[in-house]
Amino acid sequence: MIRKINVLQEECSGIVIDFKGLEAIYWTIKLGSITAAAEKLNTTQPAMSARVIQVEAEFGTKLFDRSNRTVIPTSVGRDVAAYAERMLQMRSEMLYSVADKFRISGNFRLGLGETIAHTWLPELVDKISDHYPKLTLEIDVDTAAYLRERLLHQKLDLAFFIGSTDSQSVIKRSLCDFSIRFFVSPGLAESSGKNVFDYFSTYPVMTYARMTQPYASVSALLSDPLFISPTLHASSSIAVVIKMAIAGMGIAAIPRDLVLDKLADGSLVELDTPFSLPALSFNAFWRSGPDDHLPRKIFELASSVVETSVASQHF
């Protein structure tokens, strides 16, 4: 028995599989094609195919069935992918736990909604720069629908948006809430009638773009018969909504956090209304996998920024 083990060790000792080869096998199976795996790993399809062929040559067996011009993993290929996932996960944990922060580099693709971009994003960028000085950020600000699609198509490493996904391979964590209020210019507030509903029958309400949760919430509210012929304007730019409200052009239905400075300098005032809107609840999303350690760490940094932001507002 000892002789057989020694022979097996001698036969396997010549096999050399690097992490690039393991990544090639894992992501080709995970994403369903060599092309998608190449895009994920920022390389070319020929280079990715060469890595797969090299790993197959080292093992001396086929890991994919290519008989029908498709890349279907064999049973051995699925076994190798399972081992690869564990090894890549351990490598990732080791690197981010042991390596000097100046050694962690590359591009990190972060997607988020405009509300976050106008509130605590600068503080998050500062924290990321402190923890990972060599990391390059690519920040994508857009709607939840767009960010969701980008995340599912491997175009984002981490995303903050409202709602959820139907993918079981995506991890979801609660991040923060923004309460929506109604704001007008001081001049508009003084020119209105006695009843708060007069505002909404006289001036248009301005809020987020169509196909967003806040727009749907405001639209549902204004459908109540208490509001007489209300007008609702949508904008893809919250900055534009704020400017229009300051100019006395209507009522801004937006998160209070966005106009704290305007409330402080008196350019906007908050309407005291007997009705309210649902809060904007943002979640963090990233794809599960052996390389998800950095998204988890960035999420933790974002959570700490949120806690600090909330604490400062209550101080």
TABELSUL-V608695 format. One record per pair of residues at least 12 apart in sequence whose C-alpha atoms are under 8 Angstrom apart, sorted by the first residue. I is the first residue (numbers start at 0). J is the second residue. If there is no record, write none. Layout:
BEGIN
i:I j:J
i:I j:J
END
This chain:
BEGIN
i:14 j:57
i:14 j:58
i:15 j:57
i:16 j:54
i:16 j:57
i:18 j:87
i:19 j:50
i:20 j:50
i:20 j:51
i:20 j:53
i:20 j:54
i:21 j:54
i:21 j:80
i:21 j:83
i:21 j:87
i:22 j:83
i:22 j:87
i:23 j:36
i:23 j:37
i:23 j:47
i:23 j:50
i:23 j:51
i:24 j:51
i:24 j:76
i:24 j:79
i:24 j:80
i:24 j:83
i:25 j:79
i:25 j:80
i:25 j:81
i:25 j:83
i:25 j:84
i:26 j:39
i:28 j:71
i:28 j:72
i:28 j:77
i:28 j:80
i:31 j:70
i:31 j:71
i:32 j:70
i:33 j:47
i:33 j:48
i:33 j:70
i:39 j:153
i:61 j:73
i:61 j:75
i:61 j:76
i:62 j:74
i:62 j:75
i:62 j:76
i:62 j:77
i:63 j:76
i:84 j:288
i:84 j:289
i:85 j:289
i:87 j:289
i:87 j:290
i:88 j:288
i:88 j:289
i:88 j:290
i:89 j:289
i:91 j:289
i:91 j:290
i:91 j:292
i:92 j:292
i:95 j:292
i:95 j:293
i:100 j:130
i:100 j:131
i:100 j:132
i:100 j:133
i:101 j:131
i:101 j:132
i:101 j:133
i:102 j:133
i:103 j:131
i:103 j:133
i:103 j:134
i:104 j:131
i:104 j:132
i:104 j:133
i:104 j:134
i:104 j:135
i:105 j:133
i:105 j:134
i:105 j:135
i:106 j:134
i:106 j:135
i:106 j:136
i:106 j:137
i:107 j:134
i:107 j:135
i:107 j:136
i:107 j:137
i:107 j:155
i:107 j:156
i:108 j:136
i:108 j:137
i:108 j:138
i:108 j:139
i:108 j:154
i:108 j:155
i:108 j:156
i:108 j:157
i:109 j:136
i:109 j:137
i:109 j:138
i:109 j:139
i:109 j:155
i:109 j:156
i:109 j:157
i:109 j:158
i:110 j:138
i:110 j:139
i:110 j:140
i:110 j:141
i:110 j:146
i:110 j:155
i:110 j:157
i:110 j:158
i:110 j:159
i:111 j:138
i:111 j:139
i:111 j:140
i:111 j:141
i:111 j:142
i:111 j:143
i:111 j:146
i:111 j:158
i:111 j:159
i:111 j:160
i:112 j:140
i:112 j:141
i:112 j:142
i:112 j:143
i:112 j:159
i:112 j:160
i:113 j:140
i:113 j:141
i:113 j:142
i:113 j:236
i:113 j:237
i:114 j:237
i:114 j:254
i:114 j:257
i:116 j:140
i:117 j:257
i:118 j:256
i:118 j:257
i:119 j:304
i:119 j:305
i:119 j:308
i:122 j:304
i:123 j:300
i:123 j:301
i:123 j:304
i:126 j:300
i:127 j:297
i:127 j:300
i:142 j:160
i:142 j:211
i:143 j:160
i:143 j:161
i:143 j:162
i:143 j:211
i:146 j:158
i:146 j:160
i:147 j:160
i:147 j:164
i:150 j:285
i:150 j:286
i:151 j:166
i:151 j:286
i:156 j:285
i:156 j:286
i:156 j:294
i:157 j:283
i:157 j:284
i:157 j:285
i:157 j:286
i:157 j:294
i:157 j:298
i:158 j:283
i:158 j:284
i:158 j:285
i:159 j:174
i:159 j:281
i:159 j:282
i:159 j:283
i:159 j:284
i:160 j:281
i:160 j:282
i:160 j:283
i:161 j:212
i:161 j:279
i:161 j:280
i:161 j:281
i:161 j:282
i:162 j:280
i:162 j:281
i:162 j:282
i:163 j:282
i:168 j:286
i:168 j:287
i:169 j:284
i:169 j:285
i:169 j:286
i:169 j:287
i:170 j:284
i:170 j:285
i:170 j:286
i:170 j:287
i:171 j:282
i:171 j:283
i:171 j:284
i:171 j:285
i:172 j:282
i:172 j:283
i:172 j:284
i:173 j:280
i:173 j:281
i:173 j:282
i:173 j:283
i:174 j:280
i:174 j:281
i:174 j:282
i:174 j:283
i:174 j:301
i:174 j:302
i:174 j:305
i:175 j:280
i:175 j:281
i:175 j:282
i:175 j:305
i:176 j:278
i:176 j:279
i:176 j:280
i:176 j:281
i:177 j:254
i:177 j:255
i:177 j:256
i:177 j:278
i:177 j:279
i:177 j:280
i:178 j:254
i:178 j:255
i:178 j:256
i:178 j:276
i:178 j:277
i:178 j:278
i:178 j:279
i:179 j:252
i:179 j:253
i:179 j:254
i:179 j:255
i:179 j:275
i:179 j:276
i:179 j:277
i:179 j:278
i:179 j:279
i:180 j:251
i:180 j:252
i:180 j:253
i:180 j:254
i:180 j:255
i:180 j:269
i:180 j:270
i:180 j:275
i:180 j:276
i:181 j:250
i:181 j:251
i:181 j:252
i:181 j:253
i:181 j:269
i:181 j:270
i:182 j:244
i:182 j:250
i:182 j:251
i:182 j:252
i:182 j:253
i:182 j:267
i:182 j:268
i:182 j:269
i:182 j:270
i:183 j:244
i:183 j:245
i:183 j:247
i:183 j:249
i:183 j:250
i:183 j:251
i:183 j:267
i:183 j:268
i:183 j:269
i:183 j:270
i:184 j:244
i:184 j:245
i:184 j:246
i:184 j:247
i:184 j:266
i:184 j:267
i:184 j:268
i:185 j:265
i:185 j:266
i:185 j:267
i:185 j:268
i:186 j:247
i:187 j:247
i:188 j:268
i:195 j:270
i:195 j:271
i:195 j:272
i:196 j:225
i:196 j:226
i:198 j:250
i:199 j:226
i:199 j:227
i:199 j:229
i:199 j:230
i:199 j:250
i:200 j:226
i:200 j:227
i:200 j:228
i:200 j:229
i:200 j:230
i:201 j:229
i:202 j:229
i:202 j:230
i:202 j:248
i:202 j:249
i:202 j:250
i:203 j:229
i:203 j:230
i:203 j:231
i:203 j:232
i:203 j:248
i:203 j:249
i:203 j:250
i:204 j:229
i:204 j:230
i:204 j:231
i:204 j:232
i:204 j:249
i:204 j:250
i:204 j:251
i:204 j:252
i:205 j:231
i:205 j:232
i:205 j:233
i:205 j:234
i:205 j:240
i:205 j:249
i:205 j:250
i:205 j:251
i:205 j:252
i:206 j:231
i:206 j:232
i:206 j:233
i:206 j:234
i:206 j:237
i:206 j:240
i:206 j:251
i:206 j:252
i:206 j:253
i:207 j:233
i:207 j:234
i:207 j:235
i:207 j:236
i:207 j:237
i:207 j:253
i:208 j:233
i:208 j:234
i:208 j:235
i:208 j:236
i:209 j:233
i:209 j:234
i:212 j:279
i:213 j:279
i:214 j:233
i:216 j:276
i:216 j:277
i:217 j:252
i:217 j:276
i:218 j:231
i:220 j:276
i:241 j:258
i:244 j:267
i:245 j:266
i:245 j:267
i:283 j:298
END
